[in-house]
């Protein structure tokens, strides 16, 4: 279970401390515990990173594949989500990640497209900036804890739209959370993933 790269209250007022503690210490930790329990009799899976396992789900025994997809996705998705946030990060992307954002219509248009992907996700899921297998940037959405890794994509930005990510502060106002979230994005870390 990776530790947060900042204090639990560091993302306030955008994401409150109680949400961070419940989301990280309970939800994320449960995915880690479940994945470890599911794969305990499969040393070949435990020897791989969760990203590598998700990128090759067909190699996972069918009897545990769905559980690995669900819980492994919960681990990998949250690992990225926590990693790409920071208090007081750069306001806009620069360098190579800035060029990618420009190629998707510029910063404001890019944000609007990611927000739209998050708003259109019915129920729980994620909005993403990914690179497809050819290295082209795309904005996509996945349901539940499905990971773009399983579709041959490289996730760069992960925006959690499960209610547990925002409900204590924003209640049913997902749009308000999605708009506010951009002020805690860590563009330097996202750029380092290219």
N, C-alpha and C positions, 0 to 999 in steps of 0.2 A: 504494500500500500504506500504509494508515494506521498510524502509530506507536502503540504501546501508550500509554494515558493514565497509566501508572504503571510502575515498574521491574518487570522480569521476576520478581523474587523477592518482590514486594509482596503477593501473595496467599497466601504461605505462612502457616501450614502446610496450608491448605485445598487449594490448587493449587500444586504445587512448581515451582521455577524451571525445571527441565529440561523439564517438561511444557509450561509456558508458551512456552519458547523453541522447542521442536519444533513445537508446535501453531500458534503465531503465525508464526514465521520460516520454517517449512517448509510445513505444510499450507495455512494461509491464503495465504501468498505464492504458492504454486503455483496456487491458484484465481485469484488476480489475474493472474499471468503467462499462464495458459491463456486467461482471458477476453479479455485484451488481444490475444493471438495470434489467437484465433477471430474477433474483431471488427475486426481491423486494416484489412480492405478494406471496412468498413461505417462510414463517417464519421458517418452519421445515428445509428447506435447509440452510437458513442463520444462523441457530443455530449450524450448523455443520462446521467443518473445511473443506477447499477445498479438502484436501487429502481424508477425509472421504466421501465426495460427489463423488469424482472420483472413489473411491474404490467400490462404489455401485451405478453405473449409472442406473441400472434397477429400482432403487427406485425413480429416477427423473422422473417427468411427461413426457410422450412421446413428448408432444407439445414443450418442451424446452430442451429435452435431448441433441440434437446435439449441440445447442448453449452453453449449460453448458459444454459439453465435450470439445468443441473448446476453449472457453474462460476460463473455469476452468483449463484446461490443460495449457493454456498460463500463468495463475497465478502460479500454482503449479510448473511447469517446471522452470519458471524463478526464483521463490523463491529459489529453490535448486541451480540453476546455480549461482546466485549472492552469495549465502551463502558459496559455496565451493571454492571460489577464495580468494586469499589474495596476497598482495605484499610480496615477500621474504619468502614464506612458506617453509616447509621442502622439500628437493629435491626428496625424495622417501618416500613411505609409510612404516610405522613401526607398530609393534604390530599386533592386530587382522586384520586390513585392509591390512597390509603388508603380512600377511599369506594368505589372500584371493587373493591378486595380485600374489603371488608365485604360488598358486594353478592353476592360469590361464596362467602359463608359465614363470613367472618372470616378472620383471618390464618392460624391453624393449619389450618383446613379448606382454605383456598386452597392452602397449601403442600402439604398431603397430596394434593390433586387434581393439582397440577403434578407432584409426585413420581410419582404413579400413572400419569400420562400418559407420563412418561419410562421407567418400568419396563415398561409395556405395549408400548412401541415395540419391535417385533421387529427385531433388527439395528440398523443405524445410523439416526440421525435427531435430532429435536429435540422438546422440549416448549416450549409457548408460552403467553403471555397475549397475546391479540389483541383488537382491536376489529373487529367485523364491519362490513359496509357500512353498516348502520344505526347504528353507534356502540355496539353492545352488546358488553360484555366476554365473552370465551369462553376456555376453556382447551382447546387443541388440540395435536395432535402431527403432525409431518410426517416422511416417510421421507427418508433420504439428505440431499441438500441442497435439497430442495424448500422453497420460501418461501411463507409465508402471503400475501405480496404478490401472488402469481400467482392467489390465490383471492379477491382483492378485500378482503383483511383488512389491518389496520394492526398490525404486531407491536410490542409494548411490552417484553416480557420474552422472552429467548431462552435456553434451557437446552440446551446441547450434550450429547447422549447418544451420540455416536460414541466408540468406545473410545479413540481418540487423545486425547480430552479428559480422561481419568482413569486410564488403564490403568497407567501407571508407578507411581502411588501406591496406587491402589485395586485393581489387578488386575481380577478378575471381579466385584468388589463394587460394581456400579453403584449399588445402593441406598445404600451408605455415602457415595459421592460426592454423590448427589442430596440427601441429608439435610445434609451438611456445607456444600454450596454456598451455602446461604442466608445464611451469615455474611459473604459477600463481595458480596452484592447491593447495588447503588447505587440506592436508591429515589429519590433526588433526580433522578438522570439519567432514570430511567424516568418519573417524574412530569413531567419537562420535555418528554417526547415526546407528551403528550396534546394 
